[in-house]
Amino acid sequence: MTDGNPADALGSVEGLKALVPALIARAESALNAHPRTRGLTASLPHADTSPLRIALLGPYSAGKSMLIAALLQLPPADVDELVDAAPKTHEPTPYPWNDVTLVDLPGTLSGNDDHSGAARRGVRSADALMIVTTSELPGEAETRAILQALDSDGFADRSVVVVNKMNAENSDRDVILEEIRKRLGPFADRVPIVPTDARDYVDAANDPDLTIAQRELLVVESGVDALTAELRRIIAPGVSVVRPRAQAFELLRILADAEQKWVLDGEELGAAETAKEVKESISRAKEGVLSALERESEVVASKIKTAGGKAAAGISEKDGIVPVDVARAVSEELVRASSEFDANFSSSVRTAFDALVAEYGTGVPEPEDWVNDLDSPEPTIDASSDDESPDDESPLARAVREAAEKAAKAGAKKMHEWIGKVAADGSKQGSTASDIANWLNKHQVGQKVLDASGKITNGVGKFKPWGKGKAANKVASTAGKVQMALAVMGPLMDLTSVAQDQGKWMAINKHRKMIRDHFDKEAHRQQTSLTDAGGRHLNEWIAEVEQSLSGLTKQGAEISAARETALEEIKNLRDEVEKLVGLTSRRWT
């Protein structure tokens, strides 16, 4: 269907005839997909070439039956039988008329719910409406019913409003019609308003005492001939055009009924609400951690860039290298930034855990400890053995190594033997734990630094049975921080003197820019690595939380999923039908 000229989109009656049945077929499939809505399929409209149905809708005593008698030009005896008793019409009653069917509906606003329900069913099966009121003017309830029929029921361009009993005494035709227009609001210019007096028309045909002139005057003033002309205009396009449009609106009403079938209550509502609440709680916890992860990774990136600026600014104008004290300060800052990230990120995960425990109790699984196992490049510094001379290192290399050791609180050069191994062996940390245990037990400084609280070792040279894994995690975390600092500091260690170059200043500035660019690039890489690793760590825990709370969410989640799927298909159908009838309405206005 095109979105341009409505006449182009609906210029073919055959096209319209094909679209509506196709939508009805889709609706039947969608409704049959679930027991809740399966019963509605019997109400769906189907191919129907029977005469068009014009239903008379209005309150009891508005004169609908008398209007039918006038249109059918019934003899006196049949008129009396038709209009006698009150309220007589209990179910929609059909009357053939000019190749269409007039359907007399039970009166509304009579206080009889059965009558109102039958009238509603009659409206839903009608192709067009005669909306009947009287010169006494509709009240608020009747006005609402009229506007519903014209608006949401879609009869605005398939209706005529009949104001009956207009020839009653003390009736000012102009005043009454103007008031009717006001009550019709936006539909006043779309719906024909025909003043009638069906009783006068019937009397003109059946009263033997009237003269021909009197009969003709009563017929003209009764408005029945004008009503006949309007009804013929409405049905002029024929069944093939009018009925598909009527069926489209009925399809909309059935889809609305289907949506109501999915309004949950009782146990189902409670289960769905619980599932929703749990989902929202988990989502809040996850979003809180992700927000902290983004914020803290940006802080790390900012600190790396700042450190690069310090290193670049500290280049000696004498020999073109970074002084030892500057290198040491920058290295310490990098490790400190990593440590602060670990602490803050872990705190955000803990906060999320505590919030979920407060809501759902101790069944919520505790997250694994965060270990900074970033995929950092191998450090360029070589590990030194106990018998190697510090003089074998350059002053700058020694400064970086010492800064890393200090920042990591590792008091022995032996730590370097494990930095690469533990960081690279993060998936098998337990296999390294025995070597770590041996070293910790041999070196008091290791126990003091990595086991200050005594939670890993028992303080007498032996590991607690559960201590090896924790030792491995601890050293792995430390190794990650040191390795990150060494990787970032790599270019500083590769700098050589440029003092002999006649373009010394140009070379120094080039080195400064190279350092800043490197730190900027590393800042972006570290930020991405942190967010990726932190996200994986978070997702693994969230998956465990969802599994642990599945007992609370399973039933409601299944109901909600089925409901969401069904309502999505209903909405898609409704949107297509509304678009179709919207274009149709514009074509006929």
C-alpha positions in Angstrom: 0.0 0.0 0.0 1.3 3.4 -0.9 1.5 6.4 1.4 0.8 9.0 -1.2 -2.6 9.9 -2.8 -5.4 7.9 -1.1 -7.1 7.6 -4.4 -4.0 5.9 -5.8 -3.8 3.5 -2.9 -7.5 2.7 -2.9 -8.4 3.4 -6.5 -8.9 -0.3 -7.1 -11.9 -1.8 -5.4 -10.4 -5.2 -6.1 -7.3 -4.2 -4.2 -9.4 -3.2 -1.2 -11.4 -6.5 -1.4 -8.1 -8.4 -1.3 -6.5 -6.6 1.6 -9.3 -7.0 4.1 -9.6 -10.8 3.7 -5.8 -11.1 3.9 -5.8 -9.2 7.2 -8.7 -11.3 8.5 -6.8 -14.5 7.7 -3.7 -13.2 9.6 -5.9 -12.3 12.5 -7.4 -15.8 12.6 -3.9 -17.3 12.7 -2.8 -14.9 15.5 -6.0 -15.5 17.6 -5.7 -19.3 17.2 -2.1 -19.2 18.5 -3.2 -19.0 22.1 -6.2 -20.5 24.1 -7.0 -17.1 25.5 -8.0 -15.6 22.2 -9.0 -18.8 20.2 -12.7 -18.3 20.9 -12.7 -15.0 19.1 -12.0 -16.5 15.8 -15.7 -17.4 15.4 -16.5 -13.7 15.5 -14.2 -12.8 12.6 -16.0 -11.6 9.5 -15.8 -13.8 6.4 -16.7 -13.5 2.8 -20.3 -12.4 2.6 -22.2 -11.2 -0.5 -25.6 -11.0 1.3 -27.5 -7.7 1.0 -26.1 -4.7 2.9 -27.3 -4.3 6.4 -28.4 -0.9 7.7 -29.0 -1.0 11.4 -31.3 1.4 13.3 -29.6 2.5 16.5 -31.2 4.7 19.2 -33.0 4.8 22.5 -36.2 3.1 23.3 -39.2 5.2 22.2 -37.2 7.2 19.6 -39.5 5.8 16.9 -37.2 3.3 15.1 -40.0 0.8 14.4 -42.2 3.6 13.1 -39.4 4.7 10.7 -39.2 1.2 9.4 -42.9 1.1 8.9 -42.7 4.4 7.0 -39.8 3.2 4.8 -41.5 -0.1 4.1 -44.8 1.8 3.5 -46.7 -0.8 5.6 -50.5 -1.0 5.7 -52.3 0.1 8.9 -52.6 -3.4 10.4 -48.9 -4.2 9.9 -47.9 -0.8 11.3 -49.9 -1.5 14.5 -48.3 -5.0 14.8 -44.8 -3.6 14.3 -44.9 -0.6 16.7 -47.2 -2.1 19.3 -45.8 -3.1 22.8 -42.8 -1.6 24.6 -40.0 -2.4 24.4 -41.0 -4.9 21.7 -37.7 -5.5 19.9 -35.5 -7.9 22.0 -33.1 -9.0 19.3 -32.0 -7.4 16.0 -34.9 -7.9 13.6 -34.3 -7.8 9.8 -36.6 -6.2 7.2 -35.9 -6.4 3.5 -36.0 -3.0 1.8 -34.8 -1.9 -1.7 -32.3 -4.7 -2.0 -30.8 -4.0 1.4 -31.8 -5.2 4.9 -33.0 -2.8 7.5 -32.1 -4.1 11.0 -34.3 -2.9 13.9 -32.1 -3.0 17.0 -33.4 -3.2 20.6 -33.6 0.2 22.1 -30.7 1.5 24.2 -31.0 3.4 27.5 -34.1 1.4 28.4 -32.5 0.0 31.5 -32.4 -3.4 30.1 -28.8 -4.7 29.8 -29.9 -7.5 27.5 -31.4 -5.0 25.1 -28.2 -2.9 25.1 -26.0 -6.0 24.5 -28.2 -7.1 21.6 -28.0 -3.6 20.2 -24.2 -3.7 20.4 -24.0 -6.9 18.6 -26.3 -5.5 15.9 -24.0 -2.5 15.4 -21.0 -4.8 15.0 -22.6 -6.7 12.2 -24.0 -3.7 10.4 -22.6 -2.2 7.2 -24.2 1.2 7.8 -26.2 3.0 10.5 -29.3 5.0 10.9 -28.7 6.8 14.2 -32.1 7.7 15.5 -32.8 10.4 18.1 -35.8 12.7 18.7 -36.6 16.4 18.8 -36.3 16.2 22.6 -32.5 16.0 21.9 -30.2 13.3 23.1 -28.9 13.4 26.7 -25.3 12.9 27.7 -25.4 9.1 27.7 -27.1 9.0 24.3 -24.6 11.6 22.9 -21.7 9.5 24.0 -23.2 6.4 22.3 -23.7 8.4 19.1 -20.1 9.7 19.1 -18.8 6.2 19.8 -20.6 4.9 16.8 -19.3 7.6 14.5 -15.7 7.6 15.9 -14.3 4.4 17.3 -16.9 2.2 15.6 -16.0 3.9 12.3 -19.5 4.7 11.0 -18.9 8.4 10.4 -19.1 8.0 6.6 -21.6 5.2 6.6 -24.3 6.8 8.8 -27.2 9.2 8.8 -28.5 10.9 11.9 -32.3 10.9 12.0 -34.0 13.5 14.3 -37.5 11.9 14.6 -40.7 13.4 15.9 -39.8 16.8 14.5 -43.4 17.9 13.8 -44.4 17.7 17.5 -45.9 20.9 18.9 -43.5 23.5 20.2 -40.6 22.2 18.2 -38.4 24.8 16.6 -36.7 22.9 13.7 -33.7 25.3 13.3 -32.9 25.5 17.0 -33.1 21.7 17.3 -30.9 21.0 14.3 -28.3 23.5 15.4 -28.2 21.9 18.8 -27.8 18.4 17.2 -24.8 19.8 15.2 -23.2 21.0 18.4 -23.5 17.6 20.0 -22.0 15.9 17.0 -18.9 18.1 17.3 -16.3 17.3 14.6 -18.7 14.9 12.8 -21.4 17.6 12.2 -20.0 18.3 8.7 -19.4 14.7 7.8 -22.7 13.0 8.8 -26.0 14.0 7.2 -28.7 15.1 9.7 -32.2 14.4 8.5 -35.2 15.7 10.4 -38.2 13.3 10.2 -41.6 12.5 11.5 -42.3 8.9 10.7 -45.8 9.1 12.2 -46.8 11.8 9.8 -45.6 9.8 6.9 -47.5 6.7 8.0 -50.7 8.8 8.6 -50.3 10.4 5.1 -50.4 6.9 3.6 -53.1 5.4 5.7 -55.6 8.1 6.9 -58.6 7.9 4.6 -59.9 11.3 5.7 -56.9 13.3 4.3 -57.1 15.1 1.0 -54.4 14.6 -1.7 -52.9 18.0 -0.9 -52.8 17.2 2.8 -51.1 13.8 2.1 -48.5 15.5 -0.1 -47.7 18.1 2.5 -47.4 15.5 5.3 -45.1 13.4 3.1 -42.8 16.3 2.3 -42.7 17.6 5.9 -42.2 14.0 7.3 -38.6 14.0 5.8 -38.9 10.2 5.0 -38.2 10.8 1.3 -35.1 12.8 2.2 -34.0 10.0 4.5 -34.6 7.5 1.7 -32.3 9.5 -0.6 -29.5 9.6 2.0 -29.7 5.9 2.6 -29.5 5.2 -1.1 -26.4 7.4 -1.3 -24.7 5.4 1.5 -25.3 2.1 -0.1 -24.6 3.2 -3.7 -21.0 1.8 -3.8 -22.5 -1.7 -3.3 -21.6 -4.7 -1.2 -18.1 -5.2 -2.8 -17.0 -1.7 -1.5 -19.1 -1.0 1.6 -18.7 -4.4 3.3 -14.9 -4.7 3.2 -14.7 -1.4 5.0 -17.3 -2.5 7.5 -15.4 -5.7 8.1 -12.2 -3.8 8.6 -13.7 -1.9 11.4 -15.2 -5.0 12.9 -11.8 -6.6 12.7 -10.5 -3.6 14.7 -13.1 -4.3 17.4 -12.2 -8.0 17.6 -8.5 -7.1 17.9 -9.5 -4.8 20.8 -11.4 -7.7 22.4 -8.2 -9.8 21.9 -6.2 -7.2 23.8 -8.6 -7.3 26.6 -8.2 -11.1 26.8 -4.6 -10.5 27.7 -5.4 -8.3 30.7 -4.0 -10.4 33.5 -5.5 -10.7 37.0 -5.3 -13.0 40.0 -2.4 -15.4 40.3 -1.2 -14.8 36.7 -1.0 -11.0 37.4 0.9 -11.6 40.6 3.4 -13.9 38.8 3.9 -11.5 35.9 4.4 -8.6 38.3 6.9 -10.5 40.3 8.8 -11.5 37.2 8.7 -7.9 36.1 9.9 -6.6 39.5 12.8 -9.1 39.6 13.8 -8.2 36.0 13.7 -4.5 36.9 15.8 -5.1 40.0 18.4 -7.0 38.2 18.4 -4.4 35.4 18.9 -1.6 38.0 21.8 -3.5 39.6 23.4 -4.1 36.2 22.9 -0.6 35.0 24.5 0.7 38.2 27.6 -1.4 37.7 27.8 -0.5 34.0 27.6 3.2 34.9 30.4 2.8 37.4 32.4 0.8 34.9 32.1 3.5 32.3 32.9 6.2 34.7 35.9 4.5 36.3 37.3 3.4 33.0 37.1 7.0 31.8 39.0 8.0 35.0 41.8 5.5 34.2 42.0 6.7 30.6 42.2 10.3 31.8 44.9 9.5 34.3 47.0 7.7 31.7 46.7 10.7 29.4 47.7 13.0 32.3 50.7 10.7 33.1 51.7 10.9 29.4 51.7 14.6 29.6 53.8 14.6 32.7 56.3 12.2 31.1 56.5 14.3 27.9 56.9 17.5 29.7 59.6 16.1 31.9 61.9 15.2 29.0 65.4 16.7 29.7 66.3 19.4 27.3 69.9 18.4 27.9 69.9 14.8 26.7 66.3 14.2 25.5 65.4 11.5 28.0 62.9 11.3 30.8 64.5 11.8 34.2 64.4 8.9 36.6 62.3 10.7 39.2 59.7 11.6 36.6 59.6 8.0 35.3 59.2 6.7 38.8 56.3 9.1 39.6 54.5 8.3 36.3 54.9 4.6 36.8 53.5 4.8 40.3 50.6 6.9 39.1 49.7 4.3 36.5 49.6 1.4 39.0 47.7 3.6 41.5 45.1 4.3 38.8 44.7 0.6 38.1 44.4 -0.2 41.8 41.8 2.5 42.3 39.8 1.2 39.4 39.8 -2.3 40.8 38.6 -1.0 44.2 35.9 1.2 42.8 34.6 -1.3 40.3 34.5 -4.0 42.9 32.7 -1.7 45.2 30.0 -1.0 42.6 29.5 -4.8 42.1 29.3 -5.2 45.9 26.7 -2.4 46.1 24.6 -4.2 43.4 24.9 -7.5 45.2 23.8 -5.9 48.6 20.8 -4.3 46.9 19.6 -7.6 45.4 20.2 -9.4 48.7 18.1 -6.8 50.5 15.3 -7.6 48.1 15.5 -11.3 47.6 17.6 -12.7 50.4 20.7 -14.7 50.7 19.7 -16.9 47.7 21.4 -14.3 45.5 24.8 -15.7 44.5 27.8 -13.6 45.6 29.9 -12.3 42.7 33.4 -13.7 42.2 36.2 -11.4 43.2 37.2 -9.0 40.4 40.7 -9.8 39.1 42.3 -7.3 36.7 43.4 -9.8 34.0 43.7 -7.3 31.1 45.4 -8.5 28.0 48.3 -6.1 28.3 51.4 -6.3 26.1 54.3 -8.1 27.6 56.5 -5.7 29.7 59.8 -4.7 28.1 61.7 -4.8 31.4 63.7 -7.9 32.1 63.3 -9.8 35.4 66.4 -9.7 37.5 67.6 -12.6 39.6 68.9 -12.2 43.1 72.6 -12.4 42.0 72.3 -9.9 39.2 73.9 -6.6 39.7 71.6 -3.5 39.6 74.4 -1.8 37.6 73.4 -4.0 34.6 70.2 -2.0 34.3 70.0 1.5 32.9 69.0 4.2 35.4 65.7 4.6 33.6 64.9 0.9 33.5 65.8 0.5 37.1 63.5 3.5 38.0 60.6 2.0 36.2 61.1 -1.4 37.8 61.5 0.0 41.3 58.4 2.2 40.8 56.4 -0.8 39.7 57.7 -2.9 42.6 56.9 -0.1 45.1 53.5 0.6 43.7 52.6 -3.1 43.8 54.1 -3.4 47.3 56.3 -6.2 46.3 59.6 -6.2 48.2 61.7 -8.7 46.2 62.9 -8.8 42.6 61.8 -12.4 42.5 58.2 -11.1 41.9 59.2 -10.4 38.3 59.6 -14.1 37.6 55.8 -14.5 38.2 54.4 -11.3 36.7 54.3 -12.6 33.1 53.6 -16.2 34.1 50.6 -15.5 36.4 49.2 -12.8 34.2 49.4 -15.1 31.2 48.2 -18.1 33.1 45.1 -16.4 34.5 42.8 -19.3 33.5 45.0 -21.8 35.5 45.8 -19.7 38.5 45.5 -22.7 40.8 48.5 -24.4 39.1 50.8 -21.5 40.0 49.6 -21.4 43.6 52.1 -23.9 45.0 55.1 -21.9 43.6 53.6 -18.8 45.1 53.0 -20.5 48.4 56.6 -21.7 48.6 57.9 -18.2 48.0 55.5 -16.6 50.4 56.5 -19.0 53.1 60.2 -18.4 52.5 60.1 -14.7 52.4 58.6 -12.8 55.3 58.3 -9.7 53.1 55.9 -11.6 50.9 53.8 -12.7 53.8 53.7 -9.1 55.1 52.8 -7.6 51.7 50.4 -10.2 50.2 49.1 -11.7 53.4 49.0 -8.8 55.8 45.8 -10.0 57.5 46.9 -13.6 57.7 43.9 -14.8 55.8 46.0 -16.8 53.3 48.8 -18.3 55.5 48.7 -19.3 59.1 51.8 -17.2 59.8 54.0 -20.2 60.6 55.2 -21.1 57.1 52.2 -23.2 56.0 49.3 -22.4 53.8 45.7 -22.9 54.9 44.0 -25.6 52.8 42.0 -23.0 50.9 44.7 -20.4 50.7 46.4 -21.4 47.4 43.7 -20.0 45.1 43.5 -16.8 47.0 47.2 -16.4 46.8 47.1 -16.9 43.1 44.3 -14.4 42.7 46.2 -11.9 44.8 49.4 -12.2 42.8 47.5 -12.3 39.5 45.9 -9.0 40.4 49.2 -7.4 41.4 50.8 -8.8 38.3 48.1 -7.2 36.1 48.6 -3.8 37.6 52.4 -4.0 37.3 52.3 -5.3 33.8 49.9 -2.5 32.7 52.3 0.1 34.1 55.3 -1.5 32.4 53.5 -1.8 29.1 52.6 1.9 29.1 56.0 2.9 30.2 57.7 0.9 27.4 58.4 3.8 25.0 60.2 5.7 27.8 62.7 3.0 28.2 63.4 2.9 24.4 64.4 6.6 24.2 67.9 7.4 23.4 69.9 10.5 23.7 69.4 13.2 21.1 71.8 15.8 22.4 74.2 15.3 19.6 71.6 16.0 17.0 71.8 19.6 15.6 68.0 19.5 15.4 67.9 18.7 19.2 64.9 20.9 19.9 63.0 19.5 17.0 63.9 15.9 18.1 62.9 16.6 21.7 59.5 17.9 20.7 59.1 14.9 18.4 59.8 12.6 21.3 57.4 14.6 23.5 54.6 14.2 20.9 55.4 10.5 20.4 55.1 10.0 24.2 51.8 11.9 24.4 50.4 10.1 21.4 51.4 6.7 22.8 49.8 7.4 26.1 46.7 8.7 24.4 46.5 5.5 22.4 47.2 3.4 25.4 44.5 5.3 27.4 41.9 4.4 24.7 43.1 0.7 24.6 43.0 0.4 28.4 39.6 2.0 28.7 38.2 -0.4 26.1 39.9 -3.4 27.7 38.5 -2.4 31.1 35.0 -2.0 29.9 35.1 -5.3 28.0 36.6 -7.2 30.9 34.4 -5.6 33.4 31.4 -6.2 31.3 32.2 -9.9 31.0 32.7 -10.2 34.7 29.4 -8.5 35.3 27.5 -10.6 32.7 28.8 -13.8 34.2 27.5 -12.8 37.7 24.1 -11.5 36.3 23.6 -14.8 34.6 24.1 -16.6 37.9 21.7 -14.2 39.6 19.0 -14.8 36.9 19.4 -18.5 37.3 19.2 -18.3 41.1 16.0 -16.3 40.9 14.4 -18.3 38.1 12.0 -19.9 40.6 10.4 -16.4 41.2 10.4 -15.5 37.5 9.7 -18.6 35.5 5.9 -18.7 35.5 5.6 -14.9 35.2 8.2 -14.8 32.5 6.5 -17.4 30.4 3.1 -15.6 30.7 4.7 -12.3 29.9 6.6 -13.7 26.9 3.4 -15.2 25.5 1.5 -12.0 26.2 4.2 -9.8 24.6 4.3 -12.0 21.5 0.5 -12.0 21.1 0.1 -8.3 21.8 2.9 -7.5 19.3 1.1 -9.3 16.5 -2.2 -7.8 17.5 -0.7 -4.3 17.4 0.9 -4.9 14.0 -2.4 -6.1 12.6 -4.3 -3.2 14.2 -1.8 -0.7 12.8 -2.3 -2.0 9.3 -6.1 -2.1 9.6 -6.2 1.4 11.0 -4.0 2.7 8.1 -6.3 0.9 5.7 -9.5 2.4 7.0 -7.9 5.8 7.5 -7.1 6.0 3.8 -10.6 4.6 3.0 -12.2 7.3 5.1 -10.3 10.1 3.3 -11.3 8.7 -0.1 -15.0 8.8 0.8 -15.1 12.2 2.5 
